[in-house]
Amino acid sequence: MKFNLKKDLVFFDVETTGLHVIRDRIIQIAMIRYPAQGGEPKELSMLINPGIPISEEAIKVHGITSADLANQPTFSQVAEKIFRFLENCDLAGYNSNRFDIPILMEEFARCGMDLEIENRKLIDVQRIFYKMEPRTLKAAYQFYCGKDLTAAHDALEDVRATVEVLIGQLGKYEESDFVDEEGNHLDKPVQNDIKKLHEFTNDLKVVDATQRLRYNDKGEIVFNFGKYIGQPAAKILYEDRNYYHWILEKEFSVQVKSTVRKLLKEYEASQKS
């Protein structure tokens, strides 16, 4: 199947030292870029020396040890190459909205680079699967493709499997409506349309991947945690500078810190006008 694209689409997957988006590091990344103008997709896969230990739990999952990475480049040494590969494209993956994208953003931030996502469409294939047929990637591959995923947790094989799963989902659900737990009805949301897939696989009320900020019913960004939960973030940041600086100093994601800086700057400008 040929994807209906308005801009290039990159499927990607990472293996990491652990599951903490901010503290852990990427040790393998694999990407497949589908050009909007047609032509053969391009693949890029590389191992990365994280510079920190790999947790035993992570090794049990992907089988990559520190010894395997001893002579591999660090992320800072390959950041520019990865950044160029992702340039001017939408992003897709499996559980990518909650993990792969935010941990990649953190890696780029440590190199002084900004992987902006505001102007990208984000397709999380897991979200389609969990909404329509709740299971794992291995089960999804068997369910949609009728094949066994024998090399699970090798990043490139997982990316290839994810591509096949999405193609299978597009074929299976093209004529299917969706009704959520609250009874809200969506007319045929799983279409070969990047905008529709983005809207279906993302909670559009959530501002950041770690879900610390979200939009309220008025379209205002509010805190989704702590003592100011539910309150407009811009006004709080302006009035409580200690809270603002606390967020910048503590272990919040690059996305959260960037957003609160922008909110405060815009609110300060509004008070002067």
C-alpha positions in Angstrom: 0.0 0.0 0.0 1.2 3.5 -0.8 0.7 6.0 2.1 -1.3 9.1 1.3 1.3 11.7 2.3 1.5 15.5 2.2 5.1 15.4 3.6 7.7 12.7 4.2 6.8 10.2 6.9 9.4 8.6 9.2 8.7 5.4 11.1 11.2 5.0 13.9 12.0 3.0 17.0 14.6 3.2 19.8 16.1 0.8 22.3 17.3 2.4 25.5 19.2 1.9 28.8 15.9 1.9 30.7 12.4 3.4 30.7 12.9 6.8 32.2 12.4 9.4 29.5 14.7 12.0 31.1 17.4 9.9 32.9 17.9 7.1 30.4 19.6 7.2 27.0 19.2 5.8 23.5 21.4 2.8 22.6 19.9 2.0 19.2 17.8 3.9 16.8 16.3 2.7 13.5 14.3 4.8 11.0 12.5 4.3 7.7 11.6 7.4 5.7 8.8 7.3 3.2 9.0 10.2 0.7 5.8 12.1 -0.1 6.7 12.3 -3.7 7.0 8.6 -4.1 10.0 6.4 -4.6 11.7 3.9 -2.4 11.8 4.4 1.4 15.2 5.0 3.0 16.5 3.2 6.0 18.9 4.3 8.7 19.9 2.2 11.7 22.7 2.7 14.2 24.0 1.6 17.6 24.9 4.3 20.1 27.2 4.4 23.1 25.0 5.9 25.9 27.8 6.8 28.3 25.8 5.4 31.2 25.1 1.8 32.4 22.3 -0.2 30.8 19.8 -1.6 33.3 19.6 -5.4 33.7 15.9 -5.1 32.9 16.6 -3.4 29.6 19.2 -5.9 28.6 16.7 -8.7 29.2 14.4 -7.0 26.7 16.7 -6.1 23.9 19.9 -8.1 24.6 22.3 -5.2 23.9 25.1 -4.9 26.5 27.6 -2.2 27.3 30.3 -4.3 25.6 28.3 -4.3 22.4 28.4 -0.5 22.4 32.0 0.2 23.6 33.2 1.2 20.1 30.0 2.9 18.9 29.6 6.7 18.6 27.9 8.7 21.3 24.6 10.4 20.5 26.2 13.8 20.2 28.4 12.4 17.4 25.5 11.2 15.3 22.9 13.8 16.4 23.3 15.9 13.2 22.9 12.8 11.0 19.7 11.7 12.8 18.3 15.3 12.8 18.8 15.6 9.1 17.1 12.3 8.5 14.0 13.5 10.5 14.0 17.0 8.9 10.7 18.2 7.5 8.7 15.0 8.1 5.9 13.6 10.1 6.7 10.9 12.7 5.3 7.4 13.3 6.1 4.6 15.6 4.8 2.1 18.2 4.2 3.8 21.6 6.2 6.6 20.1 4.1 9.5 21.5 4.6 8.4 25.1 8.3 7.2 24.9 10.3 7.3 21.7 9.6 10.9 20.8 10.1 12.4 24.2 13.3 10.5 24.9 14.6 11.5 21.5 13.7 15.1 22.2 15.7 14.9 25.5 18.7 13.5 23.6 18.7 16.3 21.1 18.2 18.9 23.8 21.4 17.7 25.5 23.2 18.4 22.2 21.6 21.9 22.0 19.2 20.9 19.3 15.4 21.3 19.2 13.3 18.5 17.7 10.1 20.5 17.4 6.9 18.6 17.0 4.4 21.4 16.8 4.3 21.4 13.0 4.5 17.6 12.6 1.8 15.0 12.5 2.5 12.2 15.0 1.1 8.7 14.3 1.2 6.3 17.2 0.4 2.8 15.7 0.0 1.4 19.2 -2.9 3.8 19.9 -4.8 2.5 16.9 -4.1 -1.0 18.0 -5.0 -0.4 21.7 -8.2 1.4 20.7 -9.3 -1.2 18.2 -7.7 -4.5 19.4 -5.8 -4.1 22.7 -2.6 -6.1 22.6 1.2 -6.0 22.1 3.4 -5.4 18.9 4.1 -9.1 18.6 0.3 -9.9 18.8 -0.5 -7.0 16.5 1.9 -8.4 13.9 0.3 -11.8 14.1 -3.2 -10.3 14.1 -2.8 -7.9 11.2 -0.1 -9.6 9.2 -0.6 -13.2 9.9 3.1 -13.7 10.7 5.2 -14.3 13.8 7.6 -11.5 14.9 10.7 -13.6 15.5 13.2 -10.7 16.0 11.2 -8.6 18.4 13.1 -5.8 20.2 15.7 -5.4 17.4 14.9 -1.8 16.5 15.0 -2.1 12.8 12.9 -5.3 12.8 10.4 -3.6 15.1 10.2 -0.6 12.7 9.6 -2.9 9.7 6.9 -4.7 11.7 5.3 -1.4 12.7 5.1 -0.4 9.0 3.4 -3.7 8.2 1.0 -3.4 11.1 -0.2 0.1 10.1 -0.7 -1.1 6.5 -2.8 -4.0 8.0 -4.8 -1.6 10.2 -5.6 0.7 7.3 -6.9 -2.3 5.3 -8.9 -3.8 8.2 -10.5 -0.6 9.6 -11.0 1.5 6.5 -14.8 1.1 6.8 -14.9 0.8 10.6 -16.4 3.4 12.9 -15.2 3.9 16.5 -17.1 4.4 19.7 -15.1 5.2 22.8 -15.8 4.3 26.5 -17.9 7.5 26.9 -20.1 6.7 23.9 -18.5 9.3 21.5 -18.7 8.2 17.9 -16.1 8.7 15.3 -16.8 8.0 11.6 -14.2 5.8 10.0 -11.1 7.3 11.8 -8.5 4.8 10.5 -7.9 6.1 7.0 -4.9 6.5 4.7 -4.8 10.1 5.8 -2.0 11.4 8.1 -4.1 14.2 9.6 -6.9 11.8 10.6 -4.4 9.2 12.0 -2.7 12.0 14.0 -6.1 13.1 15.5 -7.1 9.5 16.3 -3.8 8.5 17.9 -3.2 11.6 19.9 -5.0 13.1 22.9 -5.4 16.6 21.4 -6.0 18.1 24.9 -2.5 17.0 26.1 0.2 19.6 25.5 3.3 17.5 26.3 4.3 13.8 26.0 4.6 13.5 29.8 1.1 14.9 30.3 2.1 17.6 32.8 0.2 20.2 30.8 -3.1 20.1 29.0 -5.8 22.2 27.5 -9.0 22.9 29.4 -12.4 23.4 27.8 -11.6 27.0 27.1 -8.5 26.1 25.1 -6.2 27.4 27.9 -3.1 25.5 28.9 -3.5 24.3 32.5 -1.4 22.3 34.9 -2.1 18.6 35.0 -0.2 18.0 38.3 0.7 19.4 41.7 -0.8 22.1 43.8 -2.0 24.2 40.8 -3.7 21.3 38.9 -6.4 22.5 36.6 -5.4 26.2 36.9 -4.2 28.3 33.9 -0.5 27.9 33.7 0.5 31.2 32.2 -1.1 33.3 35.0 0.3 31.0 37.7 3.8 31.2 36.2 3.6 35.0 36.1 2.3 35.4 39.7 4.4 32.6 41.3 8.0 32.9 39.9 9.3 30.5 42.5 7.1 27.8 40.9 8.3 28.8 37.5 11.9 28.5 38.5 11.2 25.2 40.3 9.9 23.7 37.1 12.9 24.8 35.2 15.3 23.4 37.8 13.6 20.1 38.5 13.4 16.9 36.4 10.7 18.0 33.9 11.0 17.2 30.2 12.5 19.6 27.7 9.0 20.0 26.2 7.5 21.1 29.5 10.3 23.6 30.2 10.1 25.0 26.7 6.3 25.4 27.0 6.4 27.2 30.4 9.1 29.6 29.1 6.9 30.4 26.1 3.8 30.8 28.3 5.4 33.2 30.7 6.9 35.3 27.9 3.6 35.6 26.1 1.8 36.4 29.4 4.3 39.1 30.2 3.9 40.7 26.8 0.1 40.7 27.2 0.4 42.6 30.5 2.4 45.3 28.9 0.1 45.9 26.0 
